[in-house]
């Protein structure tokens, strides 16, 4: 695994571990993904997608 990947995963784990809600944790991951150019749906959009699959 690349060093950069290890750093990103370590930081994500720390911040998600500190998050007080699932939504806060999800938004932390979105911010990290945006740095790399990955477009994730908002928390609300993601929840709607989950509801559509049930």
N, C-alpha and C positions, 0 to 999 in steps of 0.2 A: 504494500500500500504506500502511496506517495506521502511524503512528509506533509505537504500542504493539506491533503485529505485528513491526515491524523490530527492536525491542528484544528481544522474546521470541525471535525466530529467532537473533539475534546471541548471546544468552546460551546458548541451547540448543546452538548450534554450538561455542561455547567449551567448555562442560562436556562435551559428547559427545567433542570432540577430546581432552580430558584423561582420559576414561574408559579404564580398562585392559582392560575386557571388554565384549562386546556386551550382556550382562545389565546391567552397571552403566550403560551408555549408555541402555538401554531404561528402566531405573528412573528415570533423570534426567528423561526425557521424560514418564513417568507422573506424576511429582511436578508438573511444569509444567502438564500437562493437568488435574490435579485442582484446581489453583487456579482454572481457568476452568470447572470443573464437568463436564468431560468424563470419562467413566468408561471407562478402558482396561483390558483384561484384564492380569493379572499376567504376568510373563515366562513362568512355567511354563504358565499357561493359553494364552498365545499360541503357545508351542511345541507344545502339544497340538493346537491348531487347525491349525497348519501340517502336522503329521503326518497329521491326518485328511484333508487335501486332497491328499496325495501318493498 
